[in-house]
Amino acid sequence: MTKKLFAFDVDGTLLDHKYNEVPASALDTIEHLKKQGHVVGVATGRNQSQFQKALNPEDFDFVIYVNGGYLEIDGKKVYDIQFSQKQKNHLCDLFDDLDLKYGITTEHHLYSPHPMADNVQRIIKAYRVITPERKSDLRTLPVYQFSLYEGENALEVVSELEKNYSVHSLGEFAYDITIPKINKGIMLKEVAKIFNIDMKDTIAFGDGDNDRDLLKEAGIGIAMGNAVESAKKAADKLTTPSYENGVYNGVKELGYI
């Protein structure tokens, strides 16, 4: 059997938000794939500390953090791509001038000048992650990702941001902003090179808008039944929702179980 590389998103894919758990069937599937000799990893929008609240990084061959901001293989950092000082100044000035709620992600922490804002708390509740620490000046920190906690009122700003950054919707009330041309799909290519696996032998599972590139670039992209429309359109196949053993069913349909 040809060795494959499997990349799984976390929130809404491995981690089921309906019951707030990783189904036993998903964990068993990961263990089964590893025993078969395949490369198994994760591609998440979370940083390291957020990820560790859901899963153990030692259970995976690689972890793509913060939508492609940095990569670890066997627990060692391989890629580290941060916002430049100029980019940080630009975004902080823009959001401050327009009085928009925002925050940033570092390797281990989340920070925001306004952590208790309504949309920030909506994200905390939806994804069950930690509340950002309050910090007024974010320019001095090592930033992997900005988050804009706004809805339709910020569509014009988002449209402008998309000209210079990678922007992913988190639903009706927030956006993730990463460095231009940095996303899960691009980092998947780097992982495949490191493990000497052809891209046609890569398989990815995802459900969110930030999984579009991951699903497009993979040899086979599989969207969860609970995926947003943009992820479904980017995928080659559709499996059942995460809370209905979607990971297990998707892998089984491909013939690896």
C-alpha positions as CSV (number, residue, x, y, z in Angstrom):
1,M,0.0,0.0,0.0
2,T,1.3,3.5,-0.9
3,K,2.1,5.6,2.1
4,K,-0.4,8.5,2.3
5,L,-0.3,11.8,4.2
6,F,-3.5,12.6,6.1
7,A,-4.2,16.2,7.4
8,F,-7.1,16.8,9.7
9,D,-8.6,20.2,10.7
10,V,-9.5,20.4,14.4
11,D,-12.6,22.5,15.1
12,G,-15.6,21.0,13.5
13,T,-13.6,18.1,12.0
14,L,-11.8,16.2,14.7
15,L,-13.3,18.2,17.5
16,D,-17.1,18.0,17.4
17,H,-18.7,21.3,18.6
18,K,-22.1,19.8,19.0
19,Y,-21.0,17.6,21.9
20,N,-17.6,19.4,22.5
21,E,-15.6,16.2,22.2
22,V,-13.3,14.3,19.9
23,P,-15.4,11.2,19.0
24,A,-13.8,7.9,19.9
25,S,-14.2,6.8,16.3
26,A,-11.9,9.7,15.2
27,L,-9.2,8.8,17.7
28,D,-9.4,5.2,16.7
29,T,-9.1,6.2,13.0
30,I,-6.0,8.2,13.7
31,E,-4.4,5.3,15.6
32,H,-5.3,2.9,12.8
33,L,-3.8,5.1,10.1
34,K,-0.6,5.4,12.0
35,K,-0.3,1.7,12.5
36,Q,-0.7,1.3,8.8
37,G,2.4,3.4,8.3
38,H,0.7,6.6,7.0
39,V,1.8,10.1,8.0
40,V,-0.9,11.7,10.1
41,G,-1.1,15.3,11.2
42,V,-3.3,18.3,11.9
43,A,-3.9,21.6,10.3
44,T,-5.6,24.0,12.7
45,G,-6.3,27.7,13.2
46,R,-5.4,27.3,16.8
47,N,-2.1,28.1,18.4
48,Q,-0.1,25.7,20.5
49,S,-1.8,26.2,23.9
50,Q,-5.3,26.2,22.3
51,F,-4.6,23.0,20.4
52,Q,-3.3,21.3,23.6
53,K,-6.7,21.9,25.2
54,A,-8.3,19.7,22.5
55,L,-5.6,17.1,21.5
56,N,-2.1,15.9,22.3
57,P,0.4,17.1,19.7
58,E,2.5,14.0,20.5
59,D,-0.2,11.9,18.9
60,F,0.6,13.4,15.4
61,D,3.6,13.3,13.0
62,F,3.1,17.0,12.3
63,V,1.0,20.0,13.4
64,I,0.2,23.0,11.2
65,Y,-0.7,25.8,13.7
66,V,-2.5,29.2,13.2
67,N,-3.7,28.5,9.7
68,G,-0.1,27.9,8.4
69,G,1.7,30.4,10.6
70,Y,4.1,27.8,12.0
71,L,4.8,24.1,11.6
72,E,6.0,21.5,14.0
73,I,7.2,18.0,12.9
74,D,7.8,15.4,15.7
75,G,7.5,18.3,18.2
76,K,10.2,20.4,16.6
77,K,9.4,23.8,14.9
78,V,10.3,23.7,11.2
79,Y,8.6,26.9,9.9
80,D,7.9,30.1,11.7
81,I,6.2,32.9,9.7
82,Q,5.3,36.0,11.6
83,F,3.8,39.4,10.7
84,S,6.4,42.0,10.0
85,Q,6.6,45.2,12.1
86,K,5.2,47.2,9.2
87,Q,2.3,44.8,8.8
88,K,1.5,44.9,12.5
89,N,1.6,48.7,12.6
90,H,-0.6,48.9,9.5
91,L,-3.3,46.6,10.9
92,C,-3.3,48.0,14.4
93,D,-3.5,51.6,13.2
94,L,-6.3,50.7,10.7
95,F,-8.4,48.9,13.3
96,D,-7.8,51.5,16.0
97,D,-8.7,54.4,13.7
98,L,-11.9,52.7,12.7
99,D,-12.7,51.6,16.3
100,L,-12.9,48.0,15.2
101,K,-12.6,45.1,17.7
102,Y,-9.6,42.9,17.1
103,G,-7.0,40.6,18.6
104,I,-3.9,38.7,17.8
105,T,-2.5,35.2,18.2
106,T,1.0,34.4,19.4
107,E,2.6,31.0,19.7
108,H,1.0,30.4,23.1
109,H,-1.4,33.3,23.8
110,L,-4.3,35.3,22.5
111,Y,-4.4,39.1,23.2
112,S,-6.9,41.8,22.6
113,P,-7.4,45.4,23.6
114,H,-11.1,44.6,24.2
115,P,-11.4,40.9,25.3
116,M,-14.9,41.3,26.7
117,A,-16.5,42.7,23.5
118,D,-19.7,40.9,22.4
119,N,-18.2,39.3,19.3
120,V,-15.1,38.2,21.1
121,Q,-17.2,36.4,23.6
122,R,-19.3,34.8,20.8
123,I,-16.1,33.3,19.4
124,I,-15.0,32.1,22.8
125,K,-18.4,30.4,23.3
126,A,-18.6,29.0,19.7
127,Y,-15.1,27.5,19.7
128,R,-14.7,27.0,23.5
129,V,-11.3,28.6,23.6
130,I,-9.7,30.8,26.2
131,T,-10.7,34.5,26.6
132,P,-7.9,36.7,25.2
133,E,-5.6,38.5,27.6
134,R,-6.1,42.2,27.7
135,K,-3.3,44.2,26.2
136,S,-3.6,47.7,24.7
137,D,-0.5,47.7,22.4
138,L,-0.1,44.6,20.3
139,R,2.6,45.9,18.1
140,T,5.5,44.6,20.1
141,L,4.4,41.0,20.2
142,P,5.3,38.1,17.8
143,V,2.1,37.8,15.8
144,Y,1.1,34.9,13.7
145,Q,-2.5,35.9,13.1
146,F,-4.9,38.8,13.6
147,S,-8.6,38.3,14.3
148,L,-11.1,41.0,13.4
149,Y,-14.2,40.6,15.7
150,E,-16.7,42.4,13.5
151,G,-19.6,41.4,11.2
152,E,-21.3,43.0,8.2
153,N,-20.3,46.5,9.4
154,A,-16.7,45.6,8.4
155,L,-17.3,44.1,5.0
156,E,-15.8,47.1,3.2
157,V,-12.7,46.8,5.4
158,V,-12.5,43.1,4.8
159,S,-12.7,43.6,1.1
160,E,-9.7,45.9,1.2
161,L,-7.7,43.5,3.5
162,E,-8.2,40.7,1.0
163,K,-6.0,42.6,-1.4
164,N,-2.9,42.3,0.9
165,Y,-3.7,39.5,3.3
166,S,-5.3,36.1,3.5
167,V,-8.7,36.5,5.2
168,H,-11.0,33.7,6.4
169,S,-14.5,34.1,7.7
170,L,-15.5,32.7,11.1
171,G,-19.2,33.1,10.5
172,E,-21.2,36.2,11.0
173,F,-19.0,37.9,13.5
174,A,-15.3,37.5,13.0
175,Y,-12.5,37.0,10.5
176,D,-9.0,35.5,10.8
177,I,-6.2,37.4,9.0
178,T,-2.9,35.8,8.1
179,I,0.2,36.8,6.2
180,P,-0.3,37.0,2.4
181,K,0.0,33.6,0.7
182,I,0.2,31.8,4.0
183,N,-2.6,29.2,4.6
184,K,-3.1,25.5,5.5
185,G,-2.8,24.4,1.8
186,I,0.6,26.0,1.2
187,M,1.9,24.5,4.4
188,L,0.5,21.1,3.4
189,K,2.8,21.2,0.4
190,E,5.8,21.9,2.6
191,V,4.9,19.0,4.8
192,A,4.5,16.7,1.8
193,K,8.0,17.7,0.6
194,I,9.6,17.0,4.0
195,F,8.0,13.5,4.2
196,N,8.8,12.9,0.5
197,I,5.2,12.2,-0.3
198,D,3.6,13.3,-3.7
199,M,0.7,15.7,-3.4
200,K,-1.6,13.2,-5.1
201,D,-1.1,11.0,-2.1
202,T,-2.3,13.6,0.4
203,I,-5.7,13.5,1.9
204,A,-7.3,16.3,3.9
205,F,-10.4,16.7,6.0
206,G,-12.0,20.1,6.9
207,D,-15.1,22.0,7.5
208,G,-14.4,25.8,7.7
209,D,-13.7,28.6,5.4
210,N,-10.0,28.5,6.5
211,D,-9.9,24.9,5.1
212,R,-10.6,25.9,1.5
213,D,-7.0,25.9,0.5
214,L,-6.2,22.7,2.4
215,L,-9.0,20.9,0.6
216,K,-8.1,22.3,-2.8
217,E,-4.4,21.5,-2.5
218,A,-4.8,17.9,-1.2
219,G,-4.8,15.0,-3.6
220,I,-8.2,14.3,-2.1
221,G,-10.1,16.9,-0.1
222,I,-13.0,15.7,2.1
223,A,-15.5,18.2,3.6
224,M,-17.4,17.3,6.7
225,G,-21.2,17.1,6.5
226,N,-21.3,20.1,8.8
227,A,-18.9,22.1,6.6
228,V,-19.6,25.6,5.4
229,E,-20.5,26.0,1.7
230,S,-17.0,27.3,0.7
231,A,-15.4,24.2,2.1
232,K,-17.8,21.9,0.4
233,K,-17.2,23.6,-2.9
234,A,-13.4,23.2,-2.5
235,A,-13.6,19.5,-1.6
236,D,-13.6,16.4,-3.8
237,K,-15.8,14.4,-1.5
238,L,-18.3,14.9,1.3
239,T,-18.5,12.8,4.5
240,T,-21.0,12.8,7.4
241,P,-20.8,15.5,10.1
242,S,-18.1,15.3,12.7
243,Y,-20.7,14.3,15.3
244,E,-21.8,11.4,13.2
245,N,-18.4,9.7,12.9
246,G,-17.5,11.8,9.8
247,V,-13.7,11.2,10.0
248,Y,-14.2,7.5,10.4
249,N,-16.7,7.3,7.6
250,G,-14.6,9.4,5.3
251,V,-11.5,7.3,5.8
252,K,-13.5,4.0,5.5
253,E,-15.0,5.2,2.2
254,L,-11.5,5.6,0.8
255,G,-10.7,2.0,1.8
256,Y,-8.2,2.7,4.6
257,I,-10.3,1.0,7.2
